[in-house]
Structures are given as C-alpha cells and as structure tokens.
C-alpha cells in the first residue's frame, strides 16, 4: 500500500488495514515539528493555553487525542473543527509534533526550576498528595487562593507566570536556608 497525503476526514474513513498502516506511519514516521498555525513558543503563549495542553500530555491516560487537538486548535485559530479536519493528516501531524516538542520544553523548564526533592518531614506530612492537583496548584499559588483571579491568570503570558512561580520557589528555598541552624 502506498502512503499518500490525505485529509483527516479521509484518514478516519480508511478501512481497518489501511488505517493500521497510516497509524504506524503517523506514530513512527519522521515528521518534522512545524508551527503551521502560528502558535509560537509556548513560553510566549497564554498561561491557560499552555496549562491546558500540558494537562492532556501529563495528566490524562488517553494523552493528547485528536479530539483534544481539534478542540484546542479550533479555539486557538478561530477555525471550525470541520475546517481543520479537512486539512492534510501530515500537516496536522507536524503541528502535533510541534505541540509535543513545546510541551516537552515546558515540562523540562518546570522540572528543572520549579520542582524540588521534598525532605523527610515533608514526605511524612504527605506532600505527595498535592501532585494529584497538577497545574491547579500553580494557578492557586499565582492567584494567592483567590478563585476569582484564575481567569485573569489564564490570560497572562506563560513566561511571566513561570518567572513568578520561580521567584516563589527561590524565596521559599532562601527562607528555608535562612532558618537552618
């Protein structure tokens, strides 16, 4: 079977054997990461947009599904889902690869600069319980517990929110070190 460029609509209409071949190619083919929709670097995107996409990759068993992709890209581009589904499956896969790479960059930044190893007292007290809240903890920290500020925080650039969160981590580390006797 020859792989050819088809729309997403054609892809989901393929017979089972053909779909298996395309699925393999989509999963393991060498797709370059291309920002066809002008998303830009995630550090420059809105905090809410980045956290929504990060959630799909990090917090759901299904991962980033085509339904998630079309929902988020429809919101981002202002184009209808039906319009997006008539695009080339390979073009769409290049955008998925771009998003995957950007989420990986954000994950690495957060792991390197916002994460830390809890001490024995924190582990005993149950700090791991907070991990089930995912990005909500970051929203709560930025909003200082004020739920009415969440929507405003979602609109802020990720880079500003990240810098504030890093400042709080550094401030906490400083206070902890200052209190060590």
VENQUISUL-V925582 format. One record per backbone hydrogen bond with DSSP energy under -1.0 kcal/mol. NH is the residue of the N-H (numbers start at 1). CO is the residue of the C=O. E is the energy in kcal/mol with one decimal. If there is no record, write none. Layout:
<<NH | CO | E> <NH | CO | E>>
//
This chain:
<<8 | 87 | -1.7> <9 | 85 | -1.8> <11 | 7 | -2.2> <12 | 8 | -2.4> <14 | 11 | -1.3> <19 | 15 | -2.8> <20 | 16 | -2.2> <21 | 17 | -1.6> <22 | 18 | -2.5> <23 | 19 | -3.2> <24 | 20 | -2.2> <25 | 21 | -2.3> <26 | 22 | -3.2> <27 | 23 | -2.4> <28 | 24 | -3.1> <29 | 25 | -2.3> <31 | 29 | -1.5> <34 | 94 | -1.4> <36 | 34 | -1.5> <38 | 35 | -1.3> <44 | 41 | -1.9> <47 | 156 | -3.4> <48 | 154 | -2.7> <50 | 46 | -2.3> <51 | 47 | -2.7> <52 | 48 | -2.5> <53 | 49 | -2.2> <54 | 50 | -2.9> <55 | 51 | -2.1> <56 | 52 | -1.5> <57 | 53 | -1.5> <58 | 54 | -2.7> <59 | 55 | -2.9> <65 | 63 | -1.1> <69 | 65 | -2.5> <70 | 66 | -2.8> <71 | 67 | -2.2> <72 | 68 | -2.7> <73 | 69 | -2.8> <74 | 70 | -2.1> <75 | 71 | -1.9> <76 | 72 | -2.6> <77 | 73 | -2.9> <78 | 74 | -1.8> <84 | 80 | -2.2> <85 | 81 | -2.5> <86 | 83 | -1.0> <87 | 84 | -1.7> <89 | 6 | -3.5> <92 | 88 | -2.5> <93 | 89 | -2.0> <94 | 90 | -1.8> <95 | 91 | -1.6> <96 | 92 | -2.4> <97 | 93 | -2.5> <98 | 94 | -2.0> <99 | 95 | -2.8> <100 | 96 | -2.8> <101 | 97 | -2.5> <102 | 98 | -2.4> <103 | 99 | -2.7> <104 | 100 | -2.1> <105 | 101 | -1.9> <106 | 102 | -2.2> <107 | 103 | -3.0> <108 | 104 | -2.4> <109 | 105 | -2.5> <110 | 106 | -2.7> <111 | 107 | -2.5> <112 | 108 | -2.6> <113 | 109 | -2.4> <114 | 110 | -2.2> <115 | 110 | -1.5> <123 | 119 | -2.2> <124 | 120 | -2.7> <125 | 121 | -2.0> <126 | 123 | -1.1> <127 | 122 | -2.3> <129 | 126 | -1.9> <130 | 127 | -1.6> <131 | 128 | -1.3> <132 | 129 | -1.1> <133 | 130 | -1.7> <134 | 131 | -1.3> <136 | 133 | -2.1> <137 | 134 | -1.3> <139 | 135 | -2.0> <140 | 136 | -2.9> <141 | 137 | -2.3> <142 | 138 | -2.6> <143 | 139 | -2.5> <145 | 140 | -2.3> <146 | 143 | -1.9> <149 | 146 | -2.0> <150 | 147 | -1.2> <153 | 149 | -2.1> <154 | 150 | -2.4> <156 | 153 | -1.1> <158 | 45 | -3.3> <159 | 43 | -1.9> <161 | 157 | -1.9> <162 | 158 | -3.3> <163 | 159 | -2.2> <164 | 160 | -2.2> <165 | 161 | -2.6> <166 | 162 | -2.7> <167 | 163 | -2.4> <168 | 164 | -2.1> <169 | 165 | -2.0> <170 | 166 | -2.9> <171 | 167 | -2.7> <172 | 168 | -2.4> <173 | 169 | -2.5> <174 | 170 | -2.5> <175 | 171 | -2.5> <176 | 172 | -2.5> <177 | 173 | -2.7> <178 | 174 | -2.5> <179 | 175 | -1.8>>
//
